[in-house]
Amino acid sequence: MMRHEPVVEAPLEIAVAAPEPRRDRVVVRRRRSKSRHPKPSWTPASRRKVVRTFFVCVGALMLMAVVVYFGLARSDALP
């Protein structure tokens, strides 16, 4: 017997499809989200928070860049 041959021999007759018993249709209900509020637009307070956060991050990055620059410049000056 070859490797890819089936173990059990199948009859060569054409199988007749048997009708399936009727099934009742099942309706699946989707859950709705709890709140249907419209999306809030940007309020002045939230816009100020975003701008403040942006400038704090940029300031921190600038401070780190200055520290690295002067740290490398100092290490080059040492004999």
Beta strands, then each sheet from edge to edge (+ up, - down):
end
